[in-house]
Amino acid sequence: MVLEAPRRPLVLVDRHDPAPGPGQLLLEVSACGVCRTDLHILDGEVEVPRTPVVPGHQIVARVIKAGPGAAMRPGMRVGVPWLGWTCGTCRFCTTGRENLCVRARFTGRDIHGGYAERTVADARYCLRLPDDLDDLEAAPLLCGGLIGYRALRMAGDAERIGLFGFGAAAHLIAQVAVWQERRVFAFTRAGDEVGQEFARTLGAEWAGASGELPPEPLDAALVFAPVGSVVLDALRACDRGGTVVCAGIHMSDIPPIPYADLWEERGIRSVANLTRRDGEEFLALAPDVPVRSRVTTYPLEAANEALEDLRHGRFEGAAVLQIRQLAEA
C-alpha cells in the first residue's frame, strides 16, 4: 500500500521484491501496526521528503535474506520501529541521544515501511522479539509501546499518572504503570464511556473525560491525544511540581497558557522518537508485566479503512494489518 502524495488514499500496487544492500535485511512481513503517525503522514501534517513511499513502522517480520555484513540469520523474527537509521557521528548520536540525530531516517517516512508483504531494513535498527509475544500482539509495542515507555520514563518516579487519549499507546503503558504500582487515571473524549470502562479493566482507578479534574491531583500526565488544548487540561490536573509529557510526533497548536496553570514548578516536555536502548529495555520488560495488546485486525488491502477507523476512534486499543500472504500460508 503506497502513499503517492499527501492527502490522498493509499494505493495497492505490485512491486518487485527489494534487494538488501550491505548491512540490510530482506524481510517477509507478517504484521504491521497502524499508528497515528501514519495518519499524520497521510494528512500531510508530518512532512515526507519524497513520494511514493510505503508507510508503516510497527513491523513484525522474519528474515528472508541478509545482505553483506548484516548480523542476523534467515528465519529470525524481528521488529522494525520508527527509527530506521542514524548517522552515529552528530553530537546527539555520540551522547546517547540518537533519537535526536540531525540526519535520522524513519521507517515508513524516509524508508519504505511495513504496509507491504516484503520490505528491507537496516539490521542494526531491527529489534529481536520475545518468543512469547505473537505477531499481532507484538506489532503495537513497536511504536505505541515504545513511545509510551519513553514518556513514562520522563515522568520520573511519579506515583499518580494521568493518561490523556486512551488509545494504542495509553492502553499499553497503563499496564506497565499499574505493574510498577503507580496509580493510573485515564482521560478520554467526552462521552466515551466504553473507552473509560476499557481503561478501568486495565487497572485505572479512575476514568473520565479530558477537561474533568481527577479526584486528586496528578504527579505527571502523559498526553497521547494530538490536540493542543489537552495540554492545558493536563496542566490543570497536575499537582505542584507536576510534569506534562507530550508524546506525539504532531499536535495541533497549544493555546495560550495562563501562567497560574504553569506556576508552582509545573513543567511541559515532549518525546521525540525513540532509541534502540528504549526498544531493548521495553521488549525485555513487556513479557514480565505481561503487556497485552488489544488488537483489531485488517488485511493489507484495507489499510485505508484501518486509518479512517483510527481517525474516528472506532476501535479500542490498536489496529494491525495482518499481511494476507502469510495469513494464507
C-alpha positions in Angstrom: 0.0 0.0 0.0 1.7 3.1 -1.3 1.4 6.8 -0.4 1.7 8.6 -3.8 1.0 12.1 -2.4 -0.2 13.6 0.9 -4.0 13.9 1.4 -4.7 11.0 -1.0 -5.7 7.4 -0.1 -3.1 4.8 -0.2 -2.9 2.7 -3.4 -2.4 -1.0 -3.7 0.4 -1.8 -6.1 2.6 -4.8 -7.1 6.3 -4.3 -7.0 9.4 -6.5 -7.4 11.0 -7.7 -4.2 13.5 -5.2 -2.8 17.1 -6.4 -2.6 19.1 -6.0 0.7 22.2 -3.9 0.5 25.2 -4.1 2.9 24.0 -4.3 6.5 20.4 -4.7 5.4 17.8 -7.5 5.8 15.2 -8.6 3.3 12.1 -9.2 5.5 8.8 -11.0 5.0 6.2 -9.0 6.9 3.6 -10.9 9.0 2.0 -7.9 10.7 2.3 -4.1 10.8 0.7 -1.8 13.3 -1.3 1.2 12.2 -0.2 4.3 14.0 -1.5 7.8 14.3 1.8 8.9 12.9 0.8 7.1 9.7 -2.3 9.2 9.7 -0.3 12.4 10.2 1.9 11.4 7.2 -1.2 10.6 5.1 -2.7 14.0 6.0 0.5 15.9 5.2 0.9 17.0 8.9 4.3 15.2 9.1 6.4 16.1 6.0 7.5 13.2 3.7 10.8 14.0 1.9 9.8 12.2 -1.2 7.0 10.1 -2.6 5.9 7.5 -3.4 6.6 5.8 -0.1 5.3 2.7 1.7 4.1 3.7 5.2 4.2 1.5 8.4 6.7 1.4 11.2 5.5 -1.2 13.6 6.7 -4.2 11.6 6.8 -7.8 12.7 8.7 -9.8 10.2 11.0 -12.7 9.5 14.4 -12.5 7.8 14.5 -14.0 4.3 18.0 -12.9 3.3 20.8 -10.9 5.0 22.9 -8.5 3.0 26.7 -8.4 3.4 27.7 -7.6 7.0 24.1 -7.9 8.4 24.4 -10.0 11.7 21.1 -11.8 11.5 20.2 -15.2 10.0 17.3 -16.1 7.8 14.3 -17.2 9.8 14.9 -14.8 12.7 11.9 -12.8 13.8 12.4 -9.1 14.3 10.6 -5.9 15.0 11.2 -2.8 12.9 10.4 0.5 14.7 10.1 4.2 13.6 13.8 4.9 14.0 15.4 3.3 10.9 18.9 4.9 10.6 21.1 7.4 12.4 24.4 9.0 11.4 26.3 7.9 14.5 28.5 10.9 14.4 26.5 14.0 15.3 26.6 15.4 18.9 23.3 13.7 19.7 24.3 10.3 18.5 27.6 10.5 20.3 25.9 11.4 23.6 23.3 8.6 23.8 20.6 10.7 22.2 20.3 9.1 18.8 16.5 9.8 18.8 17.5 13.4 18.1 20.0 12.7 15.3 20.1 15.6 12.9 20.2 13.2 9.9 17.9 10.4 11.2 15.8 8.4 8.7 12.5 7.0 9.8 10.7 3.8 8.7 7.6 4.5 6.7 8.6 8.1 6.0 12.2 8.2 4.6 12.5 4.4 4.3 9.8 2.1 2.8 7.9 0.6 5.7 5.7 -2.4 6.5 2.4 -1.8 4.6 3.8 -4.5 2.3 4.4 -8.2 2.0 8.2 -7.7 1.9 10.5 -4.8 2.9 14.1 -4.0 3.6 15.5 -2.7 6.9 18.9 -1.9 8.4 19.8 -4.8 10.6 21.3 -2.5 13.3 17.8 -1.0 13.9 15.9 -4.2 14.0 14.8 -5.5 17.4 14.7 -9.2 18.4 11.2 -10.0 19.7 10.4 -12.2 22.8 9.2 -15.6 21.8 6.1 -15.4 23.9 4.7 -12.4 22.0 2.7 -13.4 19.0 3.0 -11.3 15.8 -0.3 -9.4 16.1 0.3 -8.5 19.8 3.9 -7.6 19.2 3.2 -5.0 16.4 1.7 -2.2 18.6 4.5 -2.5 21.0 7.0 -1.2 18.4 5.7 2.4 18.5 2.7 2.8 20.9 4.5 0.7 23.5 8.0 2.2 22.9 6.8 5.8 22.9 4.6 5.2 25.9 7.6 3.7 27.7 9.8 6.7 26.9 7.1 9.0 28.0 6.6 7.1 31.3 10.4 7.3 32.0 10.2 11.1 31.6 7.6 11.1 34.3 10.3 10.0 36.7 9.1 8.5 40.0 5.6 10.0 39.7 3.0 7.9 41.6 -0.3 9.4 40.2 -0.1 9.2 36.4 -2.7 10.7 34.1 -3.1 9.3 30.6 -4.8 11.7 28.1 -6.0 10.0 25.0 -6.6 6.3 25.8 -5.6 4.6 22.5 -2.8 2.4 21.3 0.0 3.8 23.4 -2.0 4.6 26.6 -3.6 1.1 26.8 -0.2 -0.5 26.7 1.7 1.8 29.1 -1.2 1.8 31.6 -0.4 -1.9 32.1 3.2 -1.1 32.8 2.4 1.7 35.2 0.0 -0.5 37.2 2.6 -3.3 37.3 5.1 -0.7 38.7 2.5 0.0 41.4 1.7 3.5 40.2 -1.8 4.9 40.2 -3.4 5.4 36.8 -6.1 8.0 35.9 -7.4 7.8 32.4 -8.9 10.6 30.3 -10.8 10.1 27.1 -13.0 12.0 24.7 -16.2 13.4 26.3 -18.9 10.8 26.3 -16.6 7.8 25.6 -17.9 5.6 28.3 -16.7 2.5 26.5 -13.2 3.8 26.4 -13.4 4.7 30.1 -14.6 1.3 31.1 -11.8 -0.2 28.9 -9.3 1.8 30.9 -10.7 0.6 34.2 -10.4 -3.0 33.1 -6.6 -2.4 32.6 -6.2 -1.1 36.2 -7.1 2.6 36.0 -8.6 3.6 39.3 -10.5 6.5 37.8 -11.6 7.3 34.2 -13.3 10.4 32.9 -13.3 13.0 30.1 -10.4 15.4 29.2 -11.3 18.6 30.9 -12.6 16.9 34.0 -10.5 17.1 37.2 -9.5 13.8 38.7 -10.4 13.0 42.3 -6.9 14.1 43.4 -4.1 16.0 41.6 -1.6 14.2 39.4 2.1 13.9 39.7 2.5 13.6 36.0 0.4 13.5 32.8 1.2 11.7 29.6 -0.6 13.3 26.6 -1.1 11.0 23.6 -4.1 12.9 22.1 -2.9 15.1 19.2 -4.9 18.1 20.5 -3.1 21.1 21.8 -5.8 22.2 24.2 -5.5 18.9 26.1 -2.1 20.1 27.3 -3.9 22.8 29.3 -6.3 20.2 30.7 -3.3 18.1 31.8 -1.6 21.1 33.4 -4.7 21.9 35.4 -5.0 18.3 36.6 -1.4 18.3 37.9 -0.2 19.0 41.4 2.6 21.4 42.3 5.8 20.2 40.7 3.9 18.0 38.2 5.2 17.2 34.7 3.2 17.1 31.5 4.8 14.9 28.8 3.6 15.4 25.2 4.2 12.0 23.5 3.0 12.6 19.9 5.1 13.5 16.8 2.4 16.0 15.8 -0.1 18.1 17.8 -2.4 21.0 17.0 -1.1 24.3 18.4 -1.3 24.6 22.2 -3.5 27.6 23.2 -2.0 30.4 25.3 -1.2 29.0 28.8 -2.2 31.1 31.8 0.9 31.5 33.9 -1.1 30.5 37.0 -1.6 27.0 35.5 2.2 26.6 34.9 3.4 28.2 38.1 4.5 26.2 41.2 7.2 24.4 39.2 4.9 22.5 36.8 6.7 21.6 33.5 6.0 20.5 30.0 8.2 18.2 28.0 8.0 16.4 24.7 9.0 13.0 23.5 10.9 12.7 20.2 11.2 9.3 18.5 13.0 6.5 20.4 16.4 5.0 20.9 17.4 1.4 20.3 18.0 1.1 24.0 14.4 2.1 24.7 13.3 -0.8 22.4 15.6 -3.3 24.1 14.5 -2.3 27.6 10.8 -2.2 26.8 10.7 -5.5 24.9 12.6 -7.2 27.8 10.1 -5.8 30.3 6.9 -6.5 28.3 6.7 -10.3 29.0 7.2 -9.7 32.7 4.2 -7.4 33.1 2.9 -9.0 30.8 1.8 -6.3 28.4 -1.2 -7.4 26.3 -2.3 -5.6 23.2 -6.0 -5.1 22.4 -5.9 -5.6 18.6 -8.3 -5.1 15.7 -7.0 -6.7 12.6 -7.3 -5.7 8.9 -6.0 -7.2 5.7 -3.2 -5.3 3.9 -5.6 -4.0 1.2 -7.9 -2.5 3.9 -5.1 -0.1 5.2 -7.2 3.0 4.2 -10.2 1.6 6.2 -7.9 1.0 9.2 -6.6 4.5 9.1 -10.1 6.0 8.9 -11.2 3.9 11.8 -8.3 5.1 13.8 -9.1 8.7 12.8 -12.7 8.3 14.2 -11.9 6.2 17.2 -13.9 3.2 16.0 -11.9 0.5 17.9 -10.3 0.1 21.3 -6.5 -0.4 21.6 -4.6 -0.7 18.4 -5.1 -1.6 14.7 -2.9 -4.1 13.0 -2.5 -5.1 9.3 -2.3 -8.9 9.1 -0.5 -9.4 5.8 -2.5 -11.6 3.5 0.3 -13.7 2.1 1.4 -15.1 5.4 -2.2 -15.4 6.8 -2.9 -17.7 3.9 0.4 -19.6 4.1 
